[in-house]
């Protein structure tokens, strides 16, 4: 089963943020709850956890601004 990695909404007024860094390499195995990437918004920097266990398929590069709800990759 495939799980999409979605850019989360961290605050009521948040519409976009920066995917600062992937913490796991493309194609690597990851477990649910492990740190997956670093998200930067206007007010904070947070490590975001993996929503599932499996192999990471990165869909977008780090260092770019993305809209809330954007698909960043998937766990297969």
DOMARKOL-528209 format. One record per residue (C-alpha): x, y, z. Coordinates in steps of 0.1 Angstrom, whole numbers, padded with zeros to 4 digits, always signed. Example, Ala and Ser with C-alpha at 12.3 -4.5 7.8 and 13.67 -1.06 7.14 Angstrom:
<pts>
+0123-0045+0078/+0137-0011+0071/
</pts>
This chain:
<pts>
+0000+0000+0000/+0013+0035-0009/+0011+0064+0015/+0014+0100+0002/+0036+0123+0021/+0017+0156+0023/+0029+0190+0033/+0012+0196+0067/-0007+0226+0080/+0009+0237+0112/-0011+0267+0121/-0045+0283+0113/-0030+0309+0089/-0004+0287+0073/-0007+0284+0035/+0028+0274+0026/+0063+0266+0039/+0097+0254+0030/+0109+0218+0028/+0143+0226+0042/+0159+0192+0042/+0151+0155+0036/+0165+0135+0066/+0162+0102+0048/+0177+0093+0014/+0155+0085-0016/+0149+0047-0017/+0158+0042+0019/+0137+0022+0044/+0119+0042+0071/+0096+0033+0100/+0065+0052+0110/+0073+0079+0135/+0110+0084+0124/+0121+0119+0114/+0116+0123+0077/+0122+0159+0068/+0126+0194+0082/+0099+0219+0075/+0103+0257+0079/+0074+0281+0082/+0073+0318+0091/+0072+0310+0128/+0090+0277+0133/+0113+0249+0122/+0101+0213+0128/+0111+0178+0121/+0082+0160+0105/+0078+0123+0112/+0071+0095+0086/+0034+0087+0084/+0041+0050+0075/+0067+0023+0073/+0083+0014+0040/+0106+0027+0013/+0108+0064+0007/+0102+0078-0028/+0111+0115-0028/+0089+0134-0053/+0102+0170-0048/+0135+0187-0040/+0144+0202-0006/+0149+0240-0004/+0117+0249-0022/+0084+0265-0010/+0053+0242-0011/+0016+0248-0005/-0001+0230+0024/-0014+0197+0011/+0012+0194-0017/+0024+0158-0022/+0061+0157-0014/+0067+0120-0020/+0054+0086-0010/+0061+0056+0012/+0058+0023-0006/
</pts>
